[in-house]
Amino acid sequence: MRDYILSVISVAFCGALVNAIAPWGEGKKLKKALSLIVSLLLIVSVAKPIISFVNSADGYDIGALASGIYSSKENYDKYWQKTLVEVTDESARTYVYELMLSEFGLSDDDFSLECKISQGGDVISLDSIKITLRSTGIFVNPRRIESFIGEKFGCECEVTEEWG
């Protein structure tokens, strides 16, 4: 917040300084043009938090929300349910991925995984996890992985090996 206030004050001060030392000229056209430019810079620096908020809405379609595509409650609910399922899927993948690295000593190249997420009403659940071992990952006992991951998440876990 301190940086924001300092940037607004700096722009205002520099603008006043430029305006003060600018020559009057004939008909004050130069001074008016400089005042317009300084005013626009000041508006941009004041609006910086709004611009940052819009840019940080990563993955959310603010333009569509503003245009009324999601004006009905049903469409709005569907949009957020879909978003929630996507976030849940990504979170589950990340957690399984980290467990595979820490518990079994595998590297990125040793496995791939898929998570199956389902939604029934207001409940989102993790139905199954499929892990494919490859490279040096094939030397880890697949039944041990199935047991560990299956118990951890309370769902079906299938481990396959990819040779070659």
C-alpha angles and dihedrals in degrees: 000000000000091000090050093053092045092051092051091047091047093051091047092048094047090046092052091047093050090046092050096051097039113110116251094229126180113321092356091267095140092049091049091050092049090048090053092050092047090048091052091049090050091050091051092049092049091047093049095106091053091049090049092050092052091047092048093055086099111188096357117114100226091165091057092047091050093048092058100249088131096041094120117074092231094056091043092051092048091051094052094042089054090048091049092051090050092050091047091050092050092047092050091048092049093049094047089046092053091047091052090052096045103034100038102026094236125153130221093268095050099073149008127206143201127196123202112211123185133189125210112179107307094343122095115192139181105237103179145349123213118197123188116200120207139159110015090346090082089074092067115092105257093203090057090053092047091050096046097044093039092053093043094054101025093232140100114288121193121190120193131177125230114204123201 
